Amino acid sequence: MTSSAGWDLTIYLGAARQWRRRSLVTEIVLRALEGKLRGASVRCGIAGFGDAGTVRRESVLPVVQHLPAEIVLVEDLVVLQAFVTRLDRMQGVLLATLQPVEVVDNPAGAGRDSQA
């Protein structure tokens, strides 16, 4: 197992936000793929709030358009900074954070099927 320095870019947005008639989440993930980033993960929340101060949460009949989503990318700083400049033109991104992380290559269990 080895580790190295990396950077984490987390993009916060509404799960149902659109960009040119396509899901904004999908658009950002596709741009990450086209930019040859290492990978992208999308997490959709069941509750959250933003600038408006209104708590949105999943109920029996979920209203997905109000739920939060996060897109997480881990890559080198220069690559992520260039990626962020491409996001500046896209409306709908609520917040993006960039922070250093330790990247662990080949963590225990990676690449193996295991039962929990």
N, C-alpha and C positions, 0 to 999 in steps of 0.2 A: 504494500500500500504506500502510495506517495501522495504528497499534498503540494499545492502551489497556490500562489496568490491569484485571485480573480476578482471580478466585480459583479454585483447583482443589480440589475435594473428591474424594478417592480413598477408596473403601470397599473393605475387604478382607474376604473371606468364603470359605467353602468352596463350590465350584461346585454341589454337590448339596444345599445347605441348603434347607429348605422353610419356608414361612410359610403357614399355613392351607391346606394341601394344594396349594400352588402353589410353583413355584421362587422362592426368595427373590430371585435375580437378576432374574427377570422382574417380580416385584412392585415392586422398587426402580425399575427402568427405567420401568414404567408410572406409578408415582407421580411420577417426574421429568417424564414427558410430561404428566400431568394438572396438574402444578404449573407448566406452561409454561416449563420450563427450556430453555435453548438446545439442549441435546442430551446424550446419554449414550453412552459407549462401554464395552463389556465386553471384558475381556481374560481369557482362561482360561490358566492356567499349565500347564507340563508338569512342574514340580517346585516344591516349596516346603516350608516348615516354619513352625510357630507355637509357641504356648506349651508344647505337649507335647514339643517338641524332636525330634520324629520327622520325618525327611525323607520326603516323599511324592513319587513321581515316576511318570510314565507309563511303562508297560512294553508288551510285546507285546499283552497283554490289558489295556487301560487300566481302572483302577478310578476312574471319574470322581468318585465321591463323596468322594474324599480329596484331589482336586486343588484348588489355590487359584484364586480369581477376583478380579478388581478391576473396580470400576465407577468410571469417571472422569467427573466433571461439571465443567464450567467455566461460571461465572456470576458475578454480583455477590455480594459478601460477605453482604449482608443476606438475599438470596434463599437462599443456601446455608445460612446459619445457621438460617433457618426450616425448611429441608428437613431438616437434621440433627435438629431437635427431633422431627420426625415419625418419624425412624428409632429414637429412643430406646425406643419401645414395641415394636420388633421384635427378637425374639431371633434370634441367628445371625450378626449383624454382629460380626466379630471386632475390627475396628479401623477407624477413620476418621481421615484426616488432612486438614487444611485449610491451604493455603499460597498466597501471592500468586504470580501468573503474569503474563506479558505476553501479551496476546491480539493476534495479528496478523491483521488483516482482509484478505481477498483475497490470501493468500500466492501466490507464483509457482505457476502451474499449477492453482490452484483453479478448479473449474467447467469445466475442459477435460479431455477424454479424452486420455490420453497413454499411449504404450507405453513400458515400461521396458526 
